[in-house]
Amino acid sequence: MTIALEERIRRLESHEEIRRLKAHYAYLCDTGADADRYLELFTEDGAWIGDHGFGEHRGTEALRRFYADSAGRMSWAFHVIVAPHIELSEDGNSAKVRWYLWQPSTVNGRGDHWVSGWYDDTMRIEDGRWKFAEMRLRFATIAPFDAGWSAAQFGPFAASAAS
């Protein structure tokens, strides 16, 4: 089956819009943006979910509180988000995307840390724009800088790092 040129272009444009959305998210995180600016990137029922005690924050008010409190958790971060694996739905109105995260950061009260993991995002078009319906962060490492990133590994790499 041959996909019409217009449909192929629409799907390629969706891929690019999804990449820009994630890049804008990282920029907001790294520049200490006001919590309300994040809300523009999420659907009304959107959620941010993180393992290792970061919790689930679903809906506009929960997301606003989560992002307003983020400066209390981390005073500095530099999100390097790479290697998107984008799977568009057949109708092209939603997507599942996996990204890798590498993030040097300063954790308040605990010093400089290496953070790494995977974002598993569900996105959909709402009001004519791509938005996050769910952003799930699965950590691989949260380790003090001076101890090296192998000091605190989780997930599939933890066993191989110990040997």
Backbone as a ProteinNet text record, in pm:
[ID]
protein_1_A
[PRIMARY]
MTIALEERIRRLESHEEIRRLKAHYAYLCDTGADADRYLELFTEDGAWIGDHGFGEHRGTEALRRFYADSAGRMSWAFHVIVAPHIELSEDGNSAKVRWYLWQPSTVNGRGDHWVSGWYDDTMRIEDGRWKFAEMRLRFATIAPFDAGWSAAQFGPFAASAAS
[TERTIARY]
84	0	88.9	62.4	138.8	67.4	142.4	86	96.9	-12.2	-14.2	90.7	144.2	248.4	204.1	80.9	31.4	33.6	-3.8	-4.7	137.5	228.4	368.2	424.7	394.3	440.8	379.6	249.9	183.1	248.8	282.4	345.3	487.3	562.3	696.3	687.6	590.6	571.4	535.4	456.5	423	547.8	633.8	760.1	838.9	848.7	924.7	857.4	725.8	654.5	672.8	673.9	695.8	836.5	936.2	1073.6	1083.4	1019.3	1022.5	953	843.6	771.8	862.1	931.7	1019.7	1137.2	1191.8	1302.1	1255.9	1136.6	1083.2	1062.9	1015	999.6	1134.2	1239.5	1372.2	1419.7	1394	1433.2	1362	1233.2	1159.8	1219.4	1249.9	1307.7	1440.6	1521.8	1657.6	1668.3	1560.9	1565.1	1478.2	1425.3	1346.9	1216.2	1149.1	1025	915.4	824.6	706	622.4	561.7	485.5	377.5	313.4	205	253.5	378.4	430.2	434.8	456.5	455.6	316.1	215.7	78.3	35.5	91.1	59.9	103.9	196.4	251.9	175.4	85.6	12.2	-135.9	-195.2	-340.1	-405	-533.7	-602	-594.4	-597.4	-590.1	-448.5	-350.5	-213.1	-152.4	-44.6	21.2	171.9	244	387.3	403.1	473	489.8	637.5	691.9	832	848.4	936	960.1	1058.9	1097	1192.5	1150.8	1021	971.2	923.9	929.8	884.7	733.1	666.4	521.1	448.7	316	226.7	154	153.8	94	2.6	-126.9	-224.2	-322.1	-341.3	-435.2	-366.7	-434.7	-375.8	-324.4	-403.3	-361.3	-244.9	-248.4	-138.2	-9.1	-18.2	99.8	151.6	61.9	104.3	182.7	132.3	201.9	337.6	340.5	465.7	572.8	538.9	638.6	671.6	575.9	604.6	702.4	695.1	783.3	917.6	935.4	1056.5	1183.7	1177.6	1297.1	1339	1245.7	1278.7	1349	1338	1404.7	1540	1546.4	1666.5	1689.4	1806.4	1834.1	1895.2	1947.5	2004.5	1996.6	1966.7	1965	1991.5	2047.3	2069.8	2023.3	1900.3	1838.5	1894.8	1961.9	2004	1913.1	1820.8	1718.4	1740.9	1766.8	1811	1740.8	1766.3	1729.5	1580.1	1495.2	1351.4	1313.8	1235.2	1175.2	1025.7	978.7	842.3	756.2	645.8	548.5	416	384.3	257.1	145	28.1	-88.4	-124.6	-207.3	-244.9	-312.2	-397	-465.2	-378.1	-259.4	-165.9	-200.6	-296.8	-340.2	-284.9	-210.4	-146.7	-15.6	68.6	199.7	251.1	332.6	410.5	556.5	630.5	768.2	857.7	969.7	1072.6	1193.6	1246.6	1364.5	1463.3	1591	1693.1	1720.1	1744.1	1776.9	1915.2	1996.7	2124	2121.4	2135.5	2112.8	2206.8	2310	2382.3	2290.7	2293	2201.4	2254.3	2196.9	2225.2	2098.3	2103.6	1989.9	2002	1900	1905.5	1935.4	2034.7	2073	2156.9	2177.1	2251.8	2362.4	2384.3	2495.3	2469.5	2579.3	2573.1	2550.9	2467.4	2429.7	2428.7	2450.4	2425.1	2285.6	2204.3	2071	2058.9	2008.7	1983.9	1860	1804.5	1685.7	1618.9	1492.2	1412.1	1281.7	1242.2	1106.8	1023.5	911.9	812.4	691.7	673.6	568.8	455.1	335.3	217.4	174.7	159.5	125.5	3.1	-67.7	-180.2	-205.3	-275.8	-310.8	-434.4	-422.3	-533.8	-534	-649.2	-660.8	-561.9	-539.9	-454.7	-305.6	-264.7	-121.2	-88.1	36.5	83.8	105.4	59.6	77.2	107.2	161.7	186.5	56.8	15.7	-95.6	-40.9	77	144.9	294.7	368	514	558.5	625	669.3	821.5	884.9	1031.4	1072.6	1150.6	1204.3	1354.9	1396.4	1536.4	1626.4	1745	1849.9	1957.4	1980.7	2083.8	2040.9	2060.8	2059.3	2176.2	2290.9	2413.3	2489.5	2548.8	2632.5	2746.6	2773.4	2876.3	3010.7	3051.6	3185	3194.9	3081	3083	3077.3	3045.6	3033	2894.1	2858.2	2722.5	2691.9	2791.3	2762.7	2725.1	2730.8	2702.8	2557.6	2466.7	2324	2253.5	2253.8	2188	2065	1965.4	1839.7	1813.5	1711.4	1665.1	1758.6	1755.6	1824.8	1976.2	2035.4	2179.8	2234.8	2152.2	2198.6	2276.1	2225.4	2291.2	2427.8	2435.6	2563.2	2665.6	2620.6	2713.4	2775.9	2702	2750.6	2859.9	2863.4	2962.3	3089.2
-118.6	0	125.4	213.1	336.1	446.9	516.7	628.4	752.7	827.1	947.2	1046	1123	1219.1	1314.6	1363.6	1455.9	1391.9	1265.6	1194.3	1172.8	1140.1	1123	1253.9	1364.5	1494.7	1527	1501.3	1526.8	1446.7	1321.3	1237.5	1286.9	1327.1	1383	1513.3	1597.4	1720.6	1689.9	1587	1546.7	1504.4	1428.2	1388	1511.4	1609.1	1730.3	1810.8	1822.3	1895	1826.8	1694.7	1619.2	1646.8	1646.9	1677.1	1818.7	1914.1	2052.8	2066.1	1994.4	1999.1	1951.5	1841.4	1789.3	1883.2	1939.9	2035.5	2158	2204.6	2319.9	2284.3	2163.1	2116.2	2120.3	2068.3	2067.9	2209.9	2299.3	2439.6	2499.8	2474.2	2525.6	2470.3	2341.6	2279.6	2345.4	2374	2420.6	2570.9	2643.2	2788.7	2837.1	2744.6	2784.3	2852.8	2803.9	2865.4	2859.4	2952.5	2955.9	2830.1	2776.8	2651.7	2657.6	2770	2779	2759	2787.4	2767.8	2620.2	2532.9	2388.6	2340.5	2400.5	2354.4	2365.5	2461.4	2478.4	2357.6	2278.8	2164.9	2035.1	2034.8	1914.3	1924.1	1808.1	1803.6	1835.4	1867.2	1901.6	1789.6	1665.1	1550.4	1493.1	1571.2	1523.7	1486.1	1408.6	1360.4	1354.4	1377.8	1352	1245.5	1136.7	1024.3	989.6	982.6	946.3	839.8	745.2	642.5	695.4	612.4	643.9	765.6	769.3	870.2	1000.1	1012.5	1136.6	1142.6	1027.7	1023.4	1050.2	1052.5	1076.8	1208.3	1291.2	1424.7	1438	1418.1	1411.1	1526.3	1593.2	1704.1	1837.8	1942.5	2076.7	2121.6	2108.7	2158.6	2078	1946.6	1863.1	1895.9	1916.1	1952.7	2090.4	2184.1	2318.1	2309	2233.1	2216.4	2149.3	2044.6	1971.5	2063.8	2140.5	2227.6	2348.3	2397.1	2508.1	2463.6	2337.4	2284.7	2235.5	2232.6	2172.1	2246	2376.7	2451.1	2409.8	2360.6	2311.8	2177.3	2105.6	1975.6	1988.2	2072.5	2084.7	2231.8	2282.3	2424	2446.3	2339.3	2351	2216.1	2220.6	2098.2	2133.7	2037.2	2053.2	1924.7	1927.7	1810.9	1788.8	1677.1	1635	1518	1543.6	1444.6	1407.6	1279.2	1236.9	1109.7	1075.1	947.8	916.1	1005.9	976.3	857.5	769.4	660.1	691.4	743.8	795.4	694.4	655.2	566.8	641.2	689.3	757.8	655	691.5	605.7	603.7	510.1	497.7	624.2	685.5	807.7	932.4	919.7	1030.5	1135.2	1105.5	1202.9	1176.6	1068.7	1039.8	967.4	963.3	900.2	849.7	746.9	699	723.5	783.9	821.3	785.3	722.7	695.3	781.6	845.1	930.8	887.6	909.9	891.8	1026.4	1023.3	1143.3	1128.4	1230	1244.2	1383.2	1392.9	1520.9	1545.1	1625.8	1673.4	1771.1	1766.9	1852	1876.1	1976.8	2004.8	1978.4	1875.8	1838	1915.4	1991.9	2076.9	1996.2	2042.1	1977.5	1852.4	1808.9	1685.4	1699.8	1819.1	1842.5	1804.9	1797.4	1769.9	1621.3	1593	1454.8	1430.6	1303.9	1252.6	1191.7	1226.8	1167.9	1114.5	993	938.6	851.6	827.5	742.6	751.5	711.7	710.5	783.1	864.9	919.4	831.8	784.6	717.6	809.3	877.5	978.3	928.3	967.5	952.3	1093.4	1119.1	1252.8	1243.9	1356.3	1361.1	1505	1517.6	1649.6	1696.6	1815.8	1878.8	2026	2074.9	2213.6	2242.8	2143.3	2162.2	2156.6	2122.4	2118.3	1986	1940.8	1824.4	1863.4	1775.6	1798.2	1664.9	1674.8	1555.5	1512.6	1389.2	1331.4	1262.4	1203.2	1142.1	1142.2	1187.3	1184.9	1098	988.7	895.2	887.3	918.9	913.7	792.4	706.9	586.5	610.1	622.3	654.6	533.1	555.9	453.9	486.1	616.6	660.8	789.2	796.3	922.1	907.6	960.5	933.6	1062.6	1072.8	1190	1201.2	1323.1	1348.7	1288.3	1311	1265.6	1114.6	1045	898.9	831.4	908.3	851.8	796	784.3	744	598.6	517.3	377.9	360.6	468.6	459	426.6	466.5	442.6	418.7	292.7	256.6	174.4	190.5	119.3	52.3	-27.9	-82.3	-183.9	-198.2	-308.2	-304.4	-186	-177.9	-204.3	-203.3	-215.9	-346.6	-455.6	-585.2	-590.2	-540.5	-547.9	-451.6	-341.4	-246.1	-301.8	-388	-444.2	-548.4	-608.6	-715.3	-663.8
0	0	0	-89.6	-100.2	-25	59.5	134.3	47.1	37.3	-44	6.7	-86.6	-53.7	57.2	50.6	153.1	291.1	297.8	426	476.7	388.6	428.4	483.6	417.1	464.9	600	616	745.6	857.7	830.7	932.5	965.1	864.1	888.1	967.6	935.8	1011.8	1156.5	1179.4	1316.7	1392.7	1328	1392.3	1435.8	1347.1	1379.1	1490.2	1488.1	1593.8	1729.1	1730.4	1854.2	1908	1821.5	1864.3	1921.8	1854.2	1903.1	2037.5	2055.7	2183.4	2296.9	2276.8	2381.6	2405.5	2299.8	2315.3	2393.7	2366.4	2440	2587.1	2612.9	2750.9	2823.7	2760.8	2822.4	2849.4	2755.5	2773.7	2894.9	2908.2	3024.9	3154	3155.7	3275.3	3312.8	3214.1	3239	3263.1	3238.7	3256.3	3370.9	3451.4	3567.6	3532.7	3431.1	3384.3	3490	3480.7	3564.7	3539.2	3643.8	3634.1	3526.6	3509.4	3411.4	3268.1	3241.4	3104.5	3068.6	3167.2	3140.7	3102.4	3164.5	3144.1	2998.5	2925.7	2783.8	2701.8	2755.2	2681.6	2704.9	2803.6	2842.2	2803.4	2776.9	2759.1	2893.4	2891.6	3017.2	3119.6	3074.4	3165.2	3171.2	3127.1	3117.7	3251.9	3244.9	3366.4	3347.2	3457.8	3466.6	3574.1	3540.5	3632.7	3637.5	3757.9	3773	3879.6	3853.9	3956.1	4060.3	4153.6	4260.3	4342.5	4378.4	4470.2	4408.4	4277.8	4215	4199.1	4196.4	4202.5	4072.2	4084.9	3971.7	3993.9	3890.1	3896.9	3776	3798.4	3688.7	3697.4	3584.9	3576.4	3598	3556.6	3554.5	3690.5	3794.6	3926.2	3983.4	3965.7	4014.8	3939.8	3809.3	3731.4	3772.7	3796.6	3839.9	3970.9	4066.9	4195.7	4175.5	4093.9	4068.8	4012.1	3909.9	3848	3935.5	4012	4104.4	4212.5	4252.4	4356.7	4303.4	4171.4	4115.3	4156.2	4172.9	4216.1	4356.6	4435.1	4568.2	4567	4455.3	4441.9	4373.8	4271.3	4190.7	4160.2	4198.5	4172.2	4034.4	3972.5	3838.8	3768.6	3639.6	3559.5	3414.2	3343.1	3200.8	3133	3081.8	3019	2879.5	2859.4	2726.6	2690.7	2600.8	2564.8	2418.8	2394.9	2261.5	2216.3	2091.1	2028.5	2037.8	1987.1	1994.3	1906.3	1962.9	1886.4	1882.8	1770.7	1757.9	1683.7	1747.2	1683.8	1675.2	1555.8	1534.5	1521.6	1573.1	1554.1	1405.6	1367.9	1227.3	1175.8	1260.2	1216.3	1229.4	1292	1302.7	1406.8	1495	1595.4	1734.9	1750.4	1878.9	1851.2	1954.2	1936.9	2069.6	2062	2176.7	2140.2	2234.5	2205.6	2323.4	2294	2396	2364.2	2469	2459.7	2566.4	2542.6	2645.4	2711.6	2842.6	2918.8	2981	2965.1	3036.1	3096.1	3228.8	3294	3411.1	3391.6	3509.3	3583.2	3714.8	3790.7	3931.7	3995.8	4135.6	4214.1	4298.7	4382.6	4513	4544.9	4663.5	4789.2	4863	4986.8	4969.3	4844.6	4821.1	4718	4664.1	4573.2	4428.8	4354.8	4211.3	4186.1	4086.5	4055.6	3905.1	3869.4	3736.1	3738.6	3642.4	3629.8	3487.7	3475.1	3341.6	3347.1	3231.2	3224.3	3089	3088.1	2966.8	2994.3	2902	2900.5	2808.4	2858.2	2774.8	2772	2659.8	2647.3	2560.3	2598.3	2514.2	2478.3	2350.4	2303.5	2214.2	2208.1	2115.5	2073.6	1963.7	1914.4	1990.8	2048.5	2118.7	2077.9	2037.8	1990.1	1877	1790.6	1674.2	1699.7	1823.7	1858.1	1926.6	1906.1	1979.3	2124.8	2216.2	2359.5	2427.5	2547.6	2628.5	2696	2673.1	2747.6	2872.9	2858	2972.7	2946.4	3045.7	3040.7	3157.9	3125.8	3230.2	3225.1	3339.3	3347.3	3429.1	3366.9	3431.9	3449.2	3573.2	3601.3	3584.2	3529.6	3524.5	3627.1	3650.8	3743.8	3811.9	3941.2	4016.7	4113.6	4073.5	4148.8	4177.1	4295.8	4324.9	4225.2	4182.1	4082.2	4122.5	4247.6	4289.8	4305.6	4313	4324	4187	4084	3949.2	3925.9	3798.5	3766.2	3797.1	3821.4	3855.6	4002.6	4080.7	4223.9	4254.6	4171	4196.9	4065	4022.9	3896.7	3923.5	3835.6	3845.5	3711.6	3706.5	3580	3520.1	3387.5	3321.4	3331.5	3358.3	3364.9	3504.7	3606	3744.9	3766.3	3718.5	3739.9	3670.8	3549.3	3477.8	3536.8	3597.3	3657.1	3785.6	3852.9	3980.5	3956.5	3838	3813.4	3752.4
[MASK]
+++++++++++++++++++++++++++++++++++++++++++++++++++++++++++++++++++++++++++++++++++++++++++++++++++++++++++++++++++++++++++++++++++++++++++++++++++++++++++++++++++

